[in-house]
């Protein structure tokens, strides 16, 4: 049976619309989500990279303390780990949503080669796969953070990292003299133990927080772990704490796994952080 021309044209329009939705770049979807949450996007440049920074509306004047959010690894790999993704930008927008709930002056600092800059001359897939916590990556983010703190006359930084962003928060803390606190959410604090647990190849070229010196005592450290997290299970955090005491305080969240439950818990977590910082 042959469909009438009007019906055929209608199906064609619908097919094109679905096609356009499917072909929207991952980084652009992330930008659109930030815009819907009324977060501002700026691009900052280092010697090697362009790095995207998202700011909440509270960042409009000078403040003593700045909340600095660091997102997870995104999607470095596709097809079950058999293929490197061209664009590693996170497919989910949890950290954007967390920051949107934070009334404090806040920024989310993206990673080199993420958010639409994966094909820049200095970028290579190693920088979002095995070397995603390399000296080059950590140094670039550190440079951007120092610049933001200076521009806003901020005297303290609270580093808030989710998943792999928790790894970065721990690595950045020793470089940023203004670090007041490190808060990790499902943070990967021991790359070697994590890789062995899951049977992954070791992240050669990456810095491992578990092998770094303990942070100074004046830096508040709280590491939140979901009770039902199978990616970063409680056993990993407990092992880190038992072996070298670098992990400081660990808090277990009931009803939370690696991806779900954080939004519901976040307002209370923020209240607790402010309380411990004397706000």
C-alpha positions in Angstrom: 0.0 0.0 0.0 1.4 3.4 -1.0 0.9 6.2 1.6 -0.6 9.5 0.5 2.0 12.2 -0.3 1.0 14.3 2.8 1.4 11.4 5.1 4.8 10.5 3.5 6.0 14.1 3.9 4.8 14.1 7.5 6.8 10.9 8.3 9.8 12.5 6.6 9.6 15.6 8.8 9.4 13.4 11.9 12.4 11.3 10.7 14.5 14.4 10.1 13.6 15.8 13.6 14.6 12.6 15.3 17.7 12.5 13.2 18.7 16.0 14.3 18.1 15.1 18.0 20.3 12.0 17.6 23.1 13.9 15.9 23.3 16.7 18.4 26.9 16.7 19.7 27.4 15.5 23.3 29.2 18.6 24.3 26.3 20.8 23.0 23.8 18.8 24.9 25.8 19.5 28.0 25.9 23.2 27.2 22.1 23.2 26.6 21.6 21.6 30.0 23.8 24.2 31.7 21.8 27.0 29.9 18.5 25.5 31.1 19.9 25.6 34.7 20.8 29.3 34.2 24.5 28.6 34.4 26.9 30.8 32.4 29.5 29.3 30.1 33.0 30.9 29.6 36.1 29.5 27.9 39.5 30.0 29.5 42.8 29.4 27.8 46.0 27.9 29.1 49.3 27.4 27.3 48.0 24.2 25.7 44.2 24.0 26.1 40.9 25.7 26.0 38.9 24.8 29.1 35.2 25.5 29.6 34.0 26.9 32.9 30.3 27.1 34.0 29.4 29.7 36.6 26.3 30.0 38.8 24.4 33.3 39.1 25.9 33.9 42.5 29.3 34.5 41.0 28.7 38.2 40.3 30.8 39.9 43.0 33.8 39.3 45.3 33.4 36.5 47.8 35.7 35.0 50.3 34.9 31.3 49.5 34.3 29.7 46.2 32.8 26.3 45.5 34.7 24.5 42.7 32.9 21.6 41.1 34.7 18.9 39.1 32.7 16.5 37.0 33.3 12.8 36.4 35.3 11.2 33.6 32.3 11.3 31.2 32.5 8.6 28.5 36.2 8.0 27.5 35.2 4.6 26.1 32.4 3.3 24.0 31.1 -0.2 23.1 31.9 -1.7 26.4 35.5 -0.4 26.5 36.4 -1.6 23.0 36.4 1.8 21.3 37.7 5.2 22.3 34.9 7.8 22.2 35.7 10.8 20.0 34.0 13.2 22.5 34.4 12.2 26.2 32.1 15.0 27.5 29.8 13.5 30.2 26.5 12.2 28.8 24.7 12.8 32.2 24.5 16.1 33.9 24.4 15.3 37.6 27.2 17.7 38.6 25.5 20.6 36.7 22.3 19.8 38.6 24.2 19.7 41.9 25.8 23.1 41.3 22.4 24.6 40.4 21.2 23.7 43.9 24.1 25.4 45.5 23.4 29.0 46.6 27.1 29.7 47.2 29.3 31.3 44.5 30.3 28.3 42.4 32.1 27.3 39.2 32.3 24.0 37.4 35.7 23.6 35.7 35.7 21.3 32.7 38.7 19.2 31.6 41.1 19.7 28.7 39.7 18.3 25.4 36.2 18.0 26.8 33.2 20.2 25.9 33.8 20.6 22.2 37.6 21.0 22.2 38.5 17.3 21.7 40.0 18.0 18.3 42.3 20.9 19.3 46.0 20.4 18.3 47.1 19.7 21.9 44.5 17.0 22.4 45.0 13.3 22.1 42.7 10.4 23.2 45.3 9.5 25.9 44.2 12.7 27.7 40.7 11.3 28.3 41.6 7.6 28.7 44.7 6.3 30.4 46.3 9.7 31.1 43.1 11.5 32.2 44.7 12.4 35.5 48.1 13.1 34.1 50.4 16.0 35.1 49.4 17.8 32.0 45.7 17.6 32.8 46.0 18.5 36.5 48.3 21.3 35.7 46.0 22.9 33.2 43.0 22.7 35.5 45.1 24.1 38.3 46.1 27.1 36.2 42.5 27.8 35.4 41.4 27.5 39.0 44.2 29.9 40.2 43.1 32.4 37.6 39.4 32.2 38.7 40.3 32.6 42.4 42.4 35.7 41.6 39.8 37.2 39.4 37.1 36.9 42.1 39.4 37.8 45.0 38.5 34.6 46.6 40.7 33.5 49.6 39.3 30.0 50.0 38.4 27.2 47.6 36.1 24.2 48.4 36.8 21.5 45.9 33.8 19.3 45.2 34.5 16.3 42.9 32.2 13.6 41.7 33.6 10.2 40.7 36.8 10.9 38.7 36.3 14.6 39.6 37.0 13.4 43.2 40.3 12.1 42.0 41.1 15.5 40.5 39.9 17.3 43.6 42.4 15.3 45.7 45.2 15.9 43.2 44.5 19.7 42.9 44.2 20.3 46.7 48.0 20.1 47.3 48.7 22.6 44.5 46.1 25.2 45.3 47.2 27.0 48.5 43.7 28.5 49.0 42.1 25.0 49.3 39.9 25.0 52.4 38.1 21.7 51.9 38.0 18.6 49.6 34.6 17.0 49.3 34.3 13.9 47.1 31.1 12.2 46.0 31.7 8.6 44.9 35.3 9.7 44.5 38.0 7.4 43.0 40.8 7.8 45.5 43.0 4.8 44.5 43.3 4.3 40.8 45.3 1.1 41.0 42.9 -0.6 43.4 39.9 0.5 41.4 41.4 -0.8 38.1 42.3 -4.1 39.6 38.8 -4.5 41.3 37.1 -4.1 37.9 39.7 -5.9 35.8 40.6 -2.7 33.9 44.0 -1.9 32.5 46.0 0.4 34.8 45.8 4.1 34.1 49.4 4.5 33.0 50.4 8.1 32.8 47.9 9.2 35.5 48.7 10.5 39.0 47.2 8.4 41.8 46.0 10.2 44.9 46.7 7.1 47.0 50.4 7.5 46.2 50.5 11.2 47.1 51.5 12.8 50.4 48.7 13.4 52.9 47.1 16.8 52.6 47.7 19.4 55.4 45.6 19.1 58.5 43.9 22.5 57.9 42.1 21.1 54.8 38.7 19.6 55.7 38.3 16.3 53.9 34.9 14.5 53.6 34.4 11.6 51.3 30.8 10.5 50.6 30.2 7.0 49.3 26.8 5.5 48.3 25.9 2.3 50.1 24.9 0.6 46.9 27.7 2.0 44.7 29.3 -0.9 42.7 31.7 1.3 40.7 33.3 2.9 43.7 32.3 0.5 46.5 32.7 1.3 50.1 35.5 -1.3 50.4 37.8 0.9 48.2 37.3 3.9 50.4 37.7 1.9 53.6 40.9 0.3 52.3 42.3 3.7 51.5 41.5 5.0 55.0 42.9 1.9 56.7 46.1 1.8 54.8 47.4 5.4 55.0 44.8 7.6 56.7 44.9 10.0 53.7 41.2 9.6 53.1 40.2 11.4 56.3 36.4 11.2 57.0 34.2 8.8 55.1 30.4 9.1 55.2 28.1 6.4 53.9 24.8 7.5 52.2 22.0 5.0 52.4 19.9 4.5 49.3 22.6 5.9 47.0 24.5 4.2 44.2 27.0 5.7 41.8 24.5 7.7 39.8 21.3 7.8 41.8 20.3 9.5 45.1 22.8 12.3 45.1 20.4 15.1 44.1 18.1 14.1 47.0 21.0 14.1 49.5 22.7 17.2 48.2 20.9 20.0 50.2 21.7 18.3 53.5 25.3 17.6 52.4 25.7 21.3 51.7 24.3 22.2 55.1 26.7 19.9 56.7 29.7 21.2 54.7 28.9 24.8 55.7 28.4 23.8 59.3 31.8 22.1 59.4 33.4 25.2 57.8 31.9 27.4 60.4 29.2 29.1 58.3 
